[in-house]
Amino acid sequence: MTIATDPRLKVRDDDLRATARRWLQAFDRLLSGRWWLAVVVGLAFATSIVASAPDYSQFDPQDASWQAIEHNASHPFDQSGLDPVKDRAYNFTFRVTVPLVGGVLGLSPAGYLVLQGLSGLGLFAAAALVAQRITGSRRLAALTAISTGLMWAGACAFIEVRANFDAVAIALLVAAMATRRPPLIALCTFLAAWTDERAIPIVAFVALYHHVAESTNLTWPRALTLPQVWGAAAGVAIHVVTRIVASSAFDIHQPSNLGASYIKEQTSILPVGMWTGLEGLWVFVALAGLLLWKRRAYTLDVAYLGTIAAFAVLAIGVVDVTRSMAYLLPAGLAGMAVVARLGSHRLVRVATYAAFTLTALWPMYYAGGAFTLYWHYPLPLALLRNLAGLS
């Protein structure tokens, strides 16, 4: 895989109409400067806000989740006096990255939202860097970052007013893909795992991405020789060890919101819930699966698709299906790397256009339960509703 060194990025889309080509040329010129990454982040942020307007009227610093964060910031790893069923702080015991940072900085609930928003900007930058490395194109990198902002994985940094901080965990996972330095990969995966347990299985896709990007061949033995893969594994291993030590030292127990009853009840929401997790990036998952099978990389193919399928089942084991499925963003980016490695540049380009188009056309829906689908209104509609007194 090579990275384009010419910032002008010659346009070779002869199949597009003249008007579309002019727009693409203008877009490329916008990205040709030294500060192209800042431009991409700004575009992704603006597009995300327009596509799904934040509604901070729902923000309540006194609700149970924010009270739980305040408790864990001041009393980390302390379950004394907490009800495992009623107290959110009990469920948040092992999600300490953000509360500890907030406690050190003395953040209020509003301050935590600012931190969450900054992590969203970091996510856009990391996604753009990953896509640029894969495709060698700033244009495709920009479209990938904008697509990220149009799906829950990116938009939750700005529209989520509950104290979940999924945007922080996802940003750390993608940052672990954006860097090639094993210590930083280990640090990012370690912190992501301590932000939310959903990040732990997703580290497999971080390792897969580095395997595809760095290896001369895609065999498993080759993957085990890569320091980047060992860095990803080390982050999880250190998390597990420190988790066991903390459990023993503070006499705390692992809560679980997973339930077989949820899986049974929410099977009907699985198709749309899965789609809302990656939206257009499912194009790369499908293509990666086909290309790996075609190249007879059966073990890698089954591991890739099987892990996604297993995570999807786990996602309907909790109420917030879209929230869980959004953690698969690294799986979509790893799929893009596979397509770039095994397919043609034209296939990568067309797939990126298709993924962007599908994501842009799909509204910001959130699958929140067996029969619940929320729509986060785009900014123009939200403004009209406010003017009409309907909000």
C-alpha positions in Angstrom: 0.0 0.0 0.0 1.4 3.4 -1.0 0.7 6.9 0.2 0.2 9.6 -2.4 3.0 12.2 -2.3 1.5 14.6 -4.8 -0.8 16.9 -2.9 -2.5 18.0 -6.1 -4.1 14.5 -6.4 -4.8 14.3 -10.2 -8.4 13.6 -11.0 -8.8 10.4 -13.0 -12.6 10.1 -12.9 -13.2 10.2 -16.6 -16.5 8.4 -16.2 -18.0 11.3 -14.3 -19.8 14.1 -16.0 -18.1 17.4 -16.5 -19.9 19.2 -13.8 -19.2 16.5 -11.3 -15.5 16.5 -12.3 -15.3 20.2 -11.7 -16.8 19.8 -8.2 -14.3 17.0 -7.5 -11.4 19.1 -8.8 -12.6 22.0 -6.5 -12.8 19.5 -3.6 -9.3 18.3 -4.3 -7.9 21.8 -4.4 -9.5 22.4 -1.0 -7.6 19.4 0.3 -4.3 20.2 -1.4 -2.9 22.5 1.2 -0.7 21.9 4.2 -3.7 22.0 6.6 -5.8 19.5 4.6 -6.5 17.4 7.7 -7.9 20.4 9.6 -10.2 21.1 6.6 -11.4 17.5 6.6 -12.2 17.7 10.4 -14.1 20.9 9.9 -16.1 19.5 7.0 -16.9 16.3 8.9 -17.9 18.3 12.0 -20.1 20.8 10.0 -21.8 18.0 8.0 -22.4 16.0 11.2 -24.1 18.9 12.9 -26.3 19.7 9.9 -27.3 16.1 9.4 -28.2 15.4 13.0 -28.7 18.5 15.2 -27.8 18.3 18.8 -30.7 18.7 21.3 -29.2 19.9 24.6 -32.7 20.4 26.0 -32.5 16.7 26.9 -29.3 17.3 28.9 -29.9 16.7 32.6 -26.8 16.9 34.8 -28.8 15.5 37.7 -29.9 12.2 36.0 -28.6 8.9 37.2 -25.8 8.5 34.6 -24.2 11.8 35.4 -24.5 11.2 39.1 -22.7 7.9 38.5 -19.9 9.7 36.7 -19.6 12.1 39.6 -19.4 9.2 42.0 -16.8 7.3 40.0 -14.7 10.5 39.5 -14.4 11.1 43.2 -14.6 7.4 44.4 -13.2 5.2 41.6 -13.5 1.4 42.1 -15.8 1.9 45.1 -19.0 -0.2 45.0 -19.8 0.2 48.7 -23.5 1.1 49.3 -24.4 0.7 45.6 -27.3 -1.4 44.4 -26.3 -3.6 41.5 -29.7 -3.2 39.9 -30.6 0.4 40.7 -27.3 2.4 40.8 -25.7 3.3 37.5 -22.4 3.9 39.3 -22.3 0.1 39.9 -22.5 -0.6 36.2 -19.9 2.1 35.4 -17.3 0.6 37.9 -14.9 -0.6 35.2 -15.5 2.4 32.9 -13.0 4.8 34.5 -11.0 6.4 31.8 -13.2 9.4 31.3 -14.3 9.8 35.0 -10.6 9.8 36.1 -9.7 12.4 33.5 -12.7 14.5 34.5 -11.9 14.2 38.1 -8.3 15.3 37.6 -9.4 18.3 35.5 -12.4 19.1 37.8 -14.9 18.8 35.0 -18.6 19.5 35.4 -21.1 17.5 33.3 -20.9 20.2 30.6 -17.2 19.9 30.7 -17.5 16.2 30.0 -19.6 17.0 26.9 -16.8 19.3 25.7 -14.3 16.5 26.2 -16.6 14.2 24.3 -16.9 16.7 21.5 -13.1 17.0 21.2 -12.8 13.3 21.0 -15.2 13.4 18.1 -12.9 15.8 16.3 -10.0 13.5 17.0 -12.0 10.6 15.6 -12.5 12.4 12.3 -8.8 13.2 12.1 -7.9 9.6 12.9 -10.4 8.1 10.4 -9.1 10.4 7.7 -5.5 9.4 8.4 -6.4 5.7 8.3 -8.3 6.1 5.0 -5.6 8.3 3.4 -3.0 5.7 4.3 -5.2 2.9 2.8 -6.2 4.7 -0.4 -3.4 7.2 -1.0 -6.1 9.8 -1.7 -7.1 12.8 0.4 -10.4 13.0 -1.4 -11.3 9.5 -0.3 -10.0 10.1 3.2 -12.2 13.2 3.4 -15.3 11.3 2.3 -14.6 8.5 4.8 -14.2 11.1 7.7 -17.5 12.8 6.6 -19.2 9.4 6.4 -18.0 8.8 10.0 -19.7 12.0 11.1 -22.9 11.0 9.4 -23.2 7.8 11.4 -23.7 7.3 15.1 -20.1 6.4 15.7 -19.1 10.0 14.9 -22.3 11.9 15.6 -22.6 10.6 19.1 -19.7 12.9 20.1 -22.1 15.9 19.6 -25.7 14.6 20.1 -25.3 12.1 22.9 -26.2 13.8 26.2 -26.1 10.7 28.4 -22.8 9.9 30.2 -21.8 7.0 27.9 -18.7 8.4 26.3 -18.7 5.9 23.4 -17.2 8.6 21.2 -14.1 8.5 23.4 -13.7 4.8 23.2 -14.3 4.7 19.5 -11.9 7.5 18.9 -9.2 5.7 20.9 -9.7 2.5 18.8 -9.4 4.4 15.5 -6.4 6.3 16.9 -4.8 2.9 17.6 -5.2 2.2 13.8 -3.9 5.6 12.8 -0.6 5.2 14.6 2.1 2.7 13.6 4.0 2.9 17.0 3.3 -0.2 19.1 3.5 1.7 22.5 0.9 4.1 21.3 -1.3 1.3 19.9 -1.1 -0.4 23.3 -1.9 2.8 25.2 -4.9 3.6 23.0 -6.4 0.1 23.2 -5.8 -0.1 26.9 -7.6 3.2 27.5 -10.4 2.3 25.2 -11.0 -1.0 27.1 -11.1 1.0 30.4 -13.6 3.4 28.7 -16.2 0.7 27.8 -16.0 -3.1 27.6 -17.4 -3.0 24.1 -14.0 -1.9 22.9 -12.3 -5.1 24.0 -13.4 -7.5 21.2 -13.0 -4.6 18.6 -9.3 -4.6 19.2 -9.2 -7.7 16.9 -10.1 -5.4 14.0 -7.3 -2.9 15.0 -4.9 -5.9 14.8 -6.4 -7.0 11.5 -5.9 -3.6 10.0 -2.2 -3.4 11.0 -1.8 -7.0 9.7 -3.2 -6.0 6.3 -1.4 -2.7 6.1 2.0 -4.0 7.2 2.4 -7.6 6.2 3.9 -8.9 3.0 1.4 -11.7 3.1 -1.9 -12.3 4.9 -1.0 -15.5 6.7 -1.5 -15.8 10.5 2.2 -16.6 11.2 3.1 -13.3 9.5 0.7 -11.4 11.7 2.4 -12.8 14.8 5.7 -11.2 13.8 4.3 -7.6 13.6 5.0 -5.3 16.5 1.8 -3.4 15.8 -0.3 -6.5 16.3 1.5 -7.3 19.5 0.9 -3.7 20.6 -2.8 -4.1 20.1 -2.8 -7.4 22.0 -0.6 -5.9 24.8 -3.2 -3.2 25.4 -5.9 -5.8 26.0 -3.6 -8.0 28.1 -2.6 -5.1 30.4 -6.3 -4.2 30.7 -7.2 -7.7 31.8 -4.4 -7.9 34.3 -5.1 -4.4 35.8 -8.8 -5.3 35.9 -8.1 -8.5 37.9 -5.8 -6.6 40.2 -8.4 -3.8 40.8 -11.2 -6.4 41.4 -9.1 -8.1 44.0 -7.6 -5.0 45.6 -10.9 -3.1 45.9 -13.2 -6.1 46.3 -15.4 -5.1 43.3 -17.5 -7.2 41.1 -18.2 -7.2 37.3 -21.7 -6.0 36.5 -23.4 -7.2 33.4 -26.3 -5.8 31.4 -26.3 -8.7 28.9 -29.3 -10.9 28.9 -30.6 -13.8 26.9 -34.1 -12.3 27.2 -32.9 -9.2 25.5 -31.5 -11.2 22.6 -34.8 -13.0 22.2 -36.9 -9.9 22.4 -34.7 -7.7 20.1 -34.0 -10.1 17.3 -36.5 -8.2 15.2 -34.5 -5.0 15.5 -31.2 -6.7 14.5 -31.2 -5.9 10.8 -31.8 -2.2 11.1 -29.7 -2.1 14.3 -26.8 -3.6 12.4 -27.2 -1.2 9.5 -27.2 1.9 11.8 -23.8 0.8 13.2 -21.8 1.1 10.0 -24.3 2.3 7.4 -22.5 2.7 4.1 -19.3 1.1 5.4 -21.0 -2.3 5.2 -20.0 -2.0 1.5 -16.4 -2.6 2.6 -17.3 -5.4 5.0 -19.1 -7.3 2.2 -16.4 -6.7 -0.4 -13.7 -7.7 2.1 -15.5 -10.9 2.8 -15.8 -11.7 -0.9 -12.2 -10.8 -1.7 -10.8 -12.9 1.2 -12.8 -15.9 0.1 -11.7 -15.4 -3.5 -8.1 -15.4 -2.4 -8.7 -18.5 -0.4 -7.9 -16.7 2.9 -10.6 -18.8 4.5 -9.4 -18.6 8.1 -9.0 -14.9 8.0 -12.4 -14.4 6.3 -14.2 -16.6 8.8 -12.5 -14.8 11.7 -13.3 -11.4 10.3 -17.0 -12.0 9.4 -17.5 -14.3 12.4 -16.3 -11.7 14.9 -18.6 -9.2 13.4 -21.6 -11.6 13.6 -20.8 -12.5 17.2 -20.5 -8.9 18.2 -23.9 -8.2 16.5 -25.5 -10.9 18.6 -24.0 -9.3 21.7 -25.3 -5.9 20.6 -28.9 -7.1 20.8 -28.1 -8.5 24.3 -28.4 -4.9 25.6 -31.1 -2.3 25.0 -29.1 0.2 23.0 -28.4 -1.7 19.8 -27.1 1.1 17.6 -24.8 2.3 20.4 -23.1 -1.1 20.5 -23.0 -1.6 16.8 -21.2 1.7 16.3 -18.1 0.2 17.9 -17.7 -1.8 14.7 -16.3 1.3 12.9 -12.7 -0.2 13.0 -14.2 -3.3 11.3 -15.4 -1.1 8.4 -12.0 0.5 8.2 -10.2 -2.8 8.3 -12.5 -4.0 5.5 -11.4 -0.9 3.5 -7.8 -2.0 4.0 -8.6 -5.5 2.8 -10.3 -4.2 -0.3 -7.3 -1.9 -1.1 -4.9 -4.7 -0.6 -6.7 -7.4 -2.6 -8.8 -5.3 -5.0 -8.1 -2.5 -7.6 -7.8 1.2 -6.9 -10.9 1.7 -9.0 -12.9 -0.7 -6.7 -11.7 1.2 -3.6 -12.7 4.5 -5.2 -16.2 3.3 -6.3 -16.8 1.6 -3.0 -15.9 4.7 -1.1 -18.3 6.8 -3.2 -21.0 4.2 -2.7 -20.4 4.0 1.1 -20.5 7.8 1.3 -23.7 8.0 -0.8 -25.5 5.4 1.3 -24.5 7.0 4.5 -25.5 10.4 3.4 -28.9 9.3 2.2 -29.7 7.3 5.4 -31.2 9.5 8.2 -29.7 9.4 11.7 -31.8 6.6 13.1 -31.0 5.0 16.5 -32.2 1.5 17.4 -32.9 1.7 21.1 -34.9 -1.4 21.8 -37.0 -4.2 20.3 -39.5 -1.9 18.7 -37.9 1.5 19.2 -36.3 3.6 16.5 -35.4 7.2 17.2 -34.8 9.8 14.5 -32.3 12.6 15.2 -33.6 15.5 13.2 -31.3 17.3 10.7 -30.6 20.9 11.6 -33.0 22.5 9.1 -35.9 20.4 10.3 -34.9 20.9 14.0 -34.9 24.7 13.4 -38.3 24.6 11.7 -39.7 22.5 14.6 -38.4 25.1 17.0 -39.9 28.0 15.1 -43.2 26.1 14.9 -43.1 25.4 18.6 -43.1 21.6 18.1 -39.9 20.8 20.0 
